Amino acid sequence: MDYCSNIYLSSIPLGVIFLKAVPYFKIIQELIDKINQTSREILIGMPVIKAFIRQDYEEERFDKTNEEFKSVNLYVFKTIFLLMPTMTLILNIMIVLILYFGAYDAINGEILTGTIIAFIQYSTQIVTSFLMIGGFTIMIPRILVSGRRVAEVLNTEISISDGPIDKIDDNPTIVFKNVSYRYPESERETLKAINFKLEKGKTTAIIGGTGSGKSTILNLIPRLQDLTSGEILVNGKNIKEYKLATLREKISYTPQKAILFQGTVRSNIQVGRKDADDEEIKKALDMAQVDFIESLDDEVSQGASNFSGGQKQRLQLARAIISKGAFYLFDDCFSALDMNTEAKVKEKLKDLKETSSILIISQRISTIMDADEIIVLDNGEIVDKGSHDYLYKNCNIYKEIVSSQIEDAKDLLYENAKSSFTIDTNSINISREGK
């Protein structure tokens, strides 16, 4: 038996196991993703799951996903674990054969005993090498699958790029000029021919139904998304000509969903301006009506789970205020505030108009009715714009929004009145029409 025979015998089980196991590594990686996705959905949606008593269903869904992963994983690793005993068996068979044939030749004086021992040692090293190659071979498919996925992310082309201009003059204006936007792979335009202007000392508000494109307009200003057609002009120059950092340092952005970071109140407010001192932070907190903290070092847990929705909104308002931008963009960030707190915040925000422009997106009439200009959106188009009084008289869509909110408020007031008083409402002539 020569070395070629050893190599041939060692490579057969390695090849068979490799061919059987490798195709399943991609499946394993996909199933790991599926488990992670299911776990994330369950954790994020825990309040909804509890509210609708869906624990059993979600547990069953997770078990089903986990069972798939377990089955494929067991098959692959059972196949792989055959490698060690198979290679050990081959090694022992080779040693027995070497000793059998070698002993016969040694008796006849055709081979030395040392040569037999050396042959056994070399054969052992060959088989051991194949075992090590097998270990690497097992890892390579998983590495390749993971590597391809990482490469997809790294090779993704950046769709929003810097421009050459690195300075924006004081008191800038922003003009939307026939701006349209379509989401990737969507046939319908989200925004169509949008025209309006933001300038210092002016509060502009946008209102419209769900899906009318309000937040999309706001996202186009800091170039979180890029328009499909038309132009956005900053001081008369196309917004794409400015460096992203230069543009964004002029903007104080408050997203619709309150986003805070794990740390302290101080560290979260300093996201708006990292060199802000404690006095400036306290002033910003006061303007945002943040009266529920004991100190700037109060902890903000992961996901800000130790604060309510309204508290989170006020904290991110303070973060926007402290950045001292030329443009304040508020994306429906008053929705969780009660009317009294909202009125106080809006009164404080009037001070910002002296040096900046304010753009507010809201579903509530009370939030926007005192804006200098209100833009009414419907299906991605501006149907009218003007003051509250003008729109209430001349814009049917705006009037419908106002009327519906007044009716909702009346209904709520009526229901509260019924639950608060035990006297007969008919005896004092309380009616739905007269309340």
Secondary structure, DSSP 8 states (H G I E B T S, - for coil): --HHHHHHHHHHHHHHHHHHHHHHHHHHHHHHHHHHHHHHHHHHTHHHHHHTT-HHHHHHHHHHHHHHHHHHHHHHHHHHHTHHHHHHHHHHHHHHHHHHHHHHHHHTTSS-HHHHHHHHHHHHHHHHHHHHHHHHHHHHHHHHHHHHHHHHHHT---SS---SB----SS--EEEEEEEE--TT-SS-SEEEEEEEE-TT-EEEEEE-TTSSHHHHHHHTTTSS--SEEEEEETTEEGGGB-HHHHHTTEEEE-SS----SEEHHHHHTTT-TT--HHHHHHHHHHTT--S-S-TT-EE-GGGTTS-HHHHHHHHHHHHHHT--SEEEEESTTTTS-HHHHHHHHHHHGGGGGT-EEEEE-S-HHHHTTSSEEEEEETTEEEEEE-HHHHHHH-HHHHHHHHHHHHHHHHHHHHHHHHH--S-GGGGT--TTT-
